[in-house]
Amino acid sequence: METLGHICIFFKSPIPGSVKTRLIPAVGAEGAARLAEAFLLDTWAAVHQLPWAKAIVATTGSMANSMKFPADAQLWSQGEGDLGERLERVLGRALLGSHFAIALGADSPGLPARLLEQARAALDSSDAVLGPCEDGGFYLIGLRRCPPGLLVGIPWSQPETHVRTLSRLRQAGFKVHILEPWFDVDRPEDLATLRRMIVDGDVAAPETARRLQELSQSEPDDHGSTRPHRLKLSVIIPALNELEQLPRTLARVEELQLADEIIIVDGGSTDGTREWLEHRAGIHVVDSVRGKGAQLSAGARTATGDALLFLHADCWLPSDAAGKLESALSPPQVVGGAFHVRFAEQHPWLLRLVAAGINLRSSLRRSATGDQAIFVRRSAYEALGGFSPWPLFEDIDLVNRLKNLGRFVVLGSEVTISARRYLDHGILRTVLVIYVLRAGYWAGVSPMTLKKWFGDIRHHLALGR
């Protein structure tokens, strides 16, 4: 495809203490500078692959010597003056040999390519295009012409920046196309949004993801430097006659090396589970009354971790669980989360459909049930008073209360779960029972009453088989 225009990526020299300064309280001065570098590399990679655009990095100061740029990056100086003057200078230069020129900040790593394509298409029939930011600025401006003084005197980095820029363009007789809003990363809360979107797979920014992973293992000290830090994780597994399933679950947890402590809460097993656990080194065994809610609460009271992962005895964590958990809990706004699921028994197509339904519901509603390996920041768990002492739906109740306290994330990685309850009683019958009980719960029926219903329904299902 013919090169039609320039995309000029505006980037400030990554000198610690002078770049991304509003991120310093969250990641330190050095961390903020290294993030700025990662933002640029991801933005460059996204722009560089567009066949219709010539990518330029518009730099400040002596930045060319401050970091290692991509070998084929062409660097232009922004020059002196406020942002308006520098935009005019760079865009004017780019327009000398192009049908249009687009200025793009390096603060939106993972900006969807479709927005750049929409900007290109809009400039076929419009004089200008603007991509507004959620904070009142803009992440992109594209022009087909740039008369002197077009952008002079606009208040920059203000809540009204986008509105004032749009007004200026229209006063100059420009036909302006407005793109959908996006965000740039200026503040710690923006960084938390970016982390969440990377974890959820909503944006692709590999260099930024790598840098965030490194920073998640450190925290700023009083001088803006960083020191190693990692959340201590307690894995809590309730068990009742799980001698067949538990060894595989424990082996998986140990293989992943993600747990600082593993707590098994036994509810009175009679199949040899308790005796088998006595010979396991490195496992803390707690005895409890029967019932998942009571057992999980007992495990949490014993746990010493900064984060708690509640894992059923027949659930096996994905291979990337350690990294996903660390990244998910890095933003302070995240209070907890859960995984998607897949069934270990894959042959019945109905099971795949059930898993797809669970995952869709979880993603849309940011919800989860216990077999999705719910994890929670300990401070949030204690602030809520832990699990309600219910025989059913204690997991859903906890998640609902967590969502009122902060952000609850659902990870795309899949926990493998056993389909034994579906296969024992019939897949369609089990799904029907689950939704009948759910309907009762949402209608306000007591979980104690629902537990009695569940016992009666299960009895009748067994008779019908």
Secondary structure, DSSP 4 states (H G I P E B T S, - for coil): ----EEEEEE-----TTTSSGGGHHHHHHHHHHHHHHHHHHHHHHHHHT-TTEEEEEEE-TTGGGTS---TT--EEE--SS-HHHHHHHHHHHHHTTSSEEEEEETT-TT--HHHHHHHHHHTTT-SEEEEEBTTSSEEEEEES---TTTTTTPPPSSTTHHHHHHHHHHHTT--EEEPPPB----SHHHHHHHHHHHHHTSS--HHHHHHHHHHTTEEE-TTS-EEE----EEEEEEESS-TTTHHHHHHHHHHHT--SEEEEEES---SSHHHHHTT-TTEEEEE--SSHHHHHHHHHHH---SEEEE--TTEE--TTHHHHHHHHTSSTTEEEEEEEEEES---SHHHHHHHHHHHHHHHHHT---GGG--EEEHHHHHHHTSS-S-SSSHHHHHHHHHHHHSEEEEEEEEEEE--HHHHHH-HHHHHHHHHHHHHHHHTT--HHHHHHHHHHHHHHHHHH-
